[in-house]
């Protein structure tokens, strides 16, 4: 089976077997095309800033680049592959050359999702797509149902988190070839694993983006972002820009057969259009793939804009399936670590109340004032949304990597408290996301790293350390200079997982716990997610709560959880049958009306069945 997404730009094979090269360069007077070692040709102006050339000599594997006004030489911004990094020539790729064999794969429903976030370069010692492919059996046995790759779009240098990509259609050659990526996805589908991709549509990285030279309309001074001028989604010339990103989404989903996309930090996308770019992109994806297969779109959005997650009356997704729920992470983190600096300050007043609201209503901030954001209101009401509209996590790349020393929870929280939080997190109705190695209590630091050089590298290192000066512990220069250099190769190397650790205590006990809980989730929780509605919670103590969800008129699910060491008095006896608890009582119940320290009890109350798995 062949898969190819046809685009109005880039290098495309025609039906006659020739290759059409097309570039949008509205600020250029002339564009020259260099193919392999042949003499350059002048692209033909097509109007509205477009230049085109159809070549009879180029072929799959040909190297090519453009020269702008007899000066700057640039790669194709829609390059499918750049084997010599972002500053050098692009390579013609024939998508039809790969023979797909997963035509029966239609994806998995979103309610089955258990997502495992991976940085390709640090997940294995080799750091490649091929090496990751060898770990798919492990992931399937663990009990996750999908993997999410941190951004893989071509970035400058030998290492990067991926959020500094500049060639958004080209998998970075550090990880392998386009065919290597396709084989990884096909192999995942054979194991009934979804593959999602993290994409960055809010900015380009600081090195390797030449669009501002020949297509300045790609950006607008009308809006500003943390990276400077915003991507132009609503000013003159924005139609081409919007198409560029919409085609990028369709390209990954069609040509590479990804099962979904996670859109990074969309709160930094500025667009006053109706529909805005997020809505138009989602509408196009839904219209393109329709009911053909399951496609999942997920947002990261600090604004907690619940309207992007709205469902139809039958429960069908309109735009986006879910949003990463930072609120639930922050509440868990404060309860487990007692850290109150930075954005954690917004959860310090009553973290257990914030957690209860996240468990049963979605967001903790649904329009309330955020002191951390200088008194601005944050969020929209989310109580009407299903639990599956929220992705919950105890850890992810941001929450570990944005720490000064990249510590994981295994090094910050008491094991008993972390175990109780894990039980609560993995069996709660929201879609769980794990960060690679979390399941065995990995202790490797995952710090921000990149491969910049020269003045840019120096600026990044200084900036990284400066951003922590607002924290009390980094006020002195000595402590601040101890923060690892993100541009040092050692910072990247120390982030690589130690796969041998999982075979030794206490890591293999953690791995067994995750496997047990994920199997239980698929058996007990997932079949009921479609029926869940209207939750509520009660705060028992500063670290304990009771939360419940309705499954029907006379049925429901509830949890009693204590993430603190001090016992909590229950206000009512648990209703239903205990299907999982973190403590073995003689009668299988929470004895004496007390919820002992660091305990969780999950109950089901159903009128029509007694067997809960």
Buried (B, 14 or more C-beta within 10 A) or exposed (E): EEBBBEBBBBBBBEEEEBBBBBBBBBBBEBBBBBBEEEEBBEBEBEEEBBBBBBBEEBBBEBBBBBBBBEEEBBBBBBBBBBBEBBBEBBBBBBBEEBEBEBEEBEBBEBBBBBBBBBBBBBBBEBBBBBBBBEBBEEBBEBBBBBBBBBBBBBBBBBBBBBBBBBBBBBBBBBBBBBBBBBBBBBBBBBEEBBBBBBBBBBBBBBBBBBBBBBBBBBBBEBBEBEEEBBBBBBBEBBEBBBBBBBBBBBBBBBBBBBBBBBBBBBBBBBBEEEEBBBBBBBBBBBEBBEEEEBBBBBBBBBBBBBEBBEBEEEEEBBBBBBBBBBBBBBBBBBBBBEBEEBBBBBBBEBBBBBBBBBBBBBBBBBEBEBEBEEEEEBBBBBEBBBBBBBBBBBBBBBBBBBBBEBBBBBEBBEEBBBBBBBBBBBBBBBBBBBBBBBBBBBBBBBBBBBBBEEEBBEEBBEEBBEEBEEBEEBEEEEBBEEBBBBBBEEBBEBBBBEBEBBEEEEBBEBBEBBBBBBEBBBEBBBEBBEBBEEBBBBBBBBBBBBBBBBBBEEBBBBBBBBBBEEBBEBEEEBEBBBBBBBBEBEEEBBEEEEBBBBBBBBBBBBEEEEEBE
